[in-house]
């Protein structure tokens, strides 16, 4: 059990997101990774210890269990800072990016928090452009180009498909992904051939979840 409260860790996450410049993110990656790992473990404990409460999607008390707004804002701000400067291409940051995305995946396994995330994107609390930037890091991955030589591929965003699957359980989440103008579905289908099991399973699960809507079989 961590000596730090979730509020302490969220404050740390917010401080990370506000670090000026990307060099500091690289220089302080060991401390950043420690905060992210502690936060991920704490969230897992919270979800496990409040599983019955969190099953009630109509409940409002779940926000007192975990401040998802602060969490989502902090994680997306951190990822955006990396993506906007192309610092995410630095291989030394793989673990930090991977754990940050794991946090998003793990919390949105709980439906009420998946609903939260979709709501925050829809109402602009989390800019749609931030969401699109992060998921495009996953969808723009060229499986044939990157995996044809069986080399050690740098793929820190490989878990995003699991996040998309989680939010696609929500009707408005499916609407975000199924906009034909965005072209997300063909890109998801292209991930089916990945040799990375996380990437492959996540994309397949996302498409399968979207099939709950009878009107979206246009592809």
Legacy VTK file of the C-alpha trace (Angstrom):
# vtk DataFile Version 3.0
C-alpha trace
ASCII
DATASET POLYDATA
POINTS 219 float
0.000 0.000 0.000
1.342 3.432 -0.953
2.203 6.004 1.711
0.684 8.618 -0.589
-3.019 9.344 -0.886
-4.700 9.477 -4.288
-5.006 13.264 -3.852
-1.247 13.463 -3.293
-0.652 11.458 -6.454
-3.124 13.540 -8.467
-1.291 16.667 -7.321
1.916 15.047 -8.533
0.277 14.224 -11.864
-0.913 17.827 -12.256
2.585 19.065 -11.462
3.984 16.759 -14.149
1.527 18.101 -16.720
2.587 21.664 -15.856
6.340 21.094 -16.118
7.635 23.708 -18.595
9.315 22.219 -21.641
9.681 18.596 -22.675
13.339 18.166 -21.730
12.304 18.222 -18.085
9.846 15.394 -18.773
12.695 13.306 -20.134
15.155 14.321 -17.406
12.648 13.505 -14.624
11.198 10.360 -16.153
12.212 8.136 -13.219
10.198 10.232 -10.755
7.335 10.578 -13.219
7.192 6.813 -13.756
7.121 6.248 -9.980
4.142 8.607 -9.599
2.284 6.993 -12.503
2.880 3.472 -11.175
1.724 4.405 -7.674
-1.368 6.052 -9.141
-2.136 3.014 -11.283
-1.817 0.708 -8.265
-3.951 2.991 -6.097
-6.705 3.104 -8.719
-6.679 -0.701 -8.948
-7.130 -0.887 -5.158
-9.950 1.677 -5.214
-11.820 -0.179 -7.941
-11.396 -3.521 -6.186
-12.519 -2.166 -2.813
-15.564 -0.352 -4.225
-16.638 -2.799 -6.906
-20.286 -3.046 -5.798
-20.736 0.706 -5.531
-19.139 1.337 -8.906
-21.493 -1.086 -10.644
-24.343 1.403 -10.124
-24.079 3.680 -13.148
-26.804 5.932 -11.725
-24.850 6.596 -8.546
-23.304 10.007 -7.940
-21.220 9.000 -4.946
-18.605 7.370 -7.186
-17.000 10.782 -7.730
-16.140 10.865 -4.042
-14.420 7.498 -4.516
-12.101 8.879 -7.197
-11.965 12.332 -8.805
-11.966 11.115 -12.389
-12.032 14.630 -13.820
-8.672 15.528 -12.292
-7.276 12.171 -13.314
-8.357 12.351 -16.961
-7.264 15.971 -17.319
-3.851 15.181 -15.843
-3.195 12.110 -17.989
-4.307 13.767 -21.227
-2.318 16.911 -20.438
0.799 14.797 -19.886
0.317 12.772 -23.068
-0.434 15.900 -25.082
2.731 17.589 -23.859
4.704 14.602 -25.134
2.817 14.242 -28.413
2.826 17.934 -29.340
6.609 18.068 -29.122
7.155 14.590 -30.577
8.890 13.668 -27.321
6.785 10.478 -27.344
9.250 9.217 -29.969
11.971 9.066 -27.297
12.307 5.353 -26.536
13.346 6.082 -22.959
9.786 7.286 -22.265
8.139 3.978 -23.257
7.335 2.908 -19.680
5.939 6.318 -18.713
3.623 6.457 -21.727
2.617 2.820 -21.305
1.673 3.223 -17.634
-0.187 6.498 -18.328
-2.314 4.709 -20.925
-2.755 1.733 -18.576
-4.326 4.131 -16.078
-6.855 5.266 -18.698
-7.613 1.662 -19.665
-7.962 0.418 -16.094
-10.243 3.183 -14.866
-12.558 3.011 -17.897
-13.124 -0.698 -17.317
-15.590 0.689 -14.749
-18.580 1.849 -16.782
-19.301 5.002 -14.767
-15.785 6.258 -15.453
-16.054 5.372 -19.140
-19.230 7.462 -19.171
-17.315 10.259 -17.431
-14.551 10.260 -20.025
-16.971 10.344 -22.963
-18.877 13.172 -21.274
-15.706 15.205 -20.668
-14.728 14.813 -24.330
-18.226 15.663 -25.561
-18.582 18.810 -23.424
-15.064 20.057 -24.140
-13.649 19.548 -20.641
-11.061 17.422 -22.427
-10.506 19.033 -25.829
-11.598 16.784 -28.676
-8.305 17.606 -30.372
-6.401 16.118 -27.414
-8.409 12.908 -27.564
-7.925 12.679 -31.341
-4.179 13.300 -31.079
-3.749 10.459 -28.598
-5.884 7.891 -30.431
-4.294 8.790 -33.772
-0.937 7.818 -32.286
-2.478 4.344 -32.143
-4.464 4.368 -35.388
-1.754 5.873 -37.592
0.610 3.021 -36.715
1.503 1.189 -39.933
1.479 -2.515 -39.078
2.988 -3.693 -42.363
5.768 -1.100 -42.354
6.685 -1.390 -38.674
6.403 -5.137 -38.178
7.531 -6.624 -41.490
11.141 -7.094 -40.361
10.292 -8.625 -36.973
12.439 -6.035 -35.233
11.937 -4.682 -31.721
9.174 -2.207 -32.568
8.725 0.897 -30.439
4.979 0.988 -29.850
4.114 2.802 -26.588
0.488 3.475 -27.621
-0.369 -0.189 -28.229
-2.971 -0.254 -25.422
-5.155 2.537 -26.838
-7.355 -0.059 -28.538
-8.371 -1.334 -25.095
-9.326 2.222 -24.108
-11.410 2.600 -27.264
-13.154 -0.694 -26.548
-14.050 0.522 -23.055
-15.553 3.817 -24.196
-17.372 2.165 -27.121
-19.592 0.404 -24.593
-21.191 3.856 -24.264
-23.438 5.006 -27.121
-21.844 8.450 -27.330
-18.429 6.802 -27.241
-19.346 4.728 -30.283
-20.477 7.905 -32.041
-17.023 9.416 -31.486
-15.308 6.441 -33.105
-17.796 5.706 -35.884
-17.817 9.119 -37.573
-17.165 8.274 -41.216
-15.461 11.625 -41.737
-12.735 10.606 -39.255
-11.945 7.310 -40.986
-11.241 5.517 -37.702
-12.861 2.180 -38.550
-10.653 1.321 -41.576
-7.613 2.186 -39.466
-8.882 -0.098 -36.689
-9.328 -2.926 -39.183
-5.731 -2.432 -40.327
-4.546 -3.195 -36.778
-6.016 -6.717 -36.897
-2.817 -8.016 -38.496
-0.485 -6.682 -35.810
1.832 -9.139 -34.105
1.415 -7.124 -30.890
-1.319 -8.947 -28.981
-2.437 -5.798 -27.127
-2.814 -3.878 -30.377
-4.544 -6.724 -32.199
-6.959 -7.654 -29.408
-7.822 -4.032 -28.637
-8.741 -3.213 -32.219
-10.810 -6.381 -32.650
-12.628 -5.788 -29.355
-13.383 -2.174 -30.316
-14.929 -3.137 -33.654
-16.861 -5.981 -32.041
-18.238 -3.611 -29.399
-19.336 -1.154 -32.080
-21.387 -3.909 -33.727
-23.945 -3.506 -30.937
-25.301 -0.637 -33.047
-27.363 -2.101 -35.878
-27.074 1.060 -37.997
-23.303 1.232 -38.301
-22.548 -1.774 -40.493
-21.827 0.499 -43.450
-18.173 -0.626 -43.599
LINES 1 220
219 0 1 2 3 4 5 6 7 8 9 10 11 12 13 14 15 16 17 18 19 20 21 22 23 24 25 26 27 28 29 30 31 32 33 34 35 36 37 38 39 40 41 42 43 44 45 46 47 48 49 50 51 52 53 54 55 56 57 58 59 60 61 62 63 64 65 66 67 68 69 70 71 72 73 74 75 76 77 78 79 80 81 82 83 84 85 86 87 88 89 90 91 92 93 94 95 96 97 98 99 100 101 102 103 104 105 106 107 108 109 110 111 112 113 114 115 116 117 118 119 120 121 122 123 124 125 126 127 128 129 130 131 132 133 134 135 136 137 138 139 140 141 142 143 144 145 146 147 148 149 150 151 152 153 154 155 156 157 158 159 160 161 162 163 164 165 166 167 168 169 170 171 172 173 174 175 176 177 178 179 180 181 182 183 184 185 186 187 188 189 190 191 192 193 194 195 196 197 198 199 200 201 202 203 204 205 206 207 208 209 210 211 212 213 214 215 216 217 218
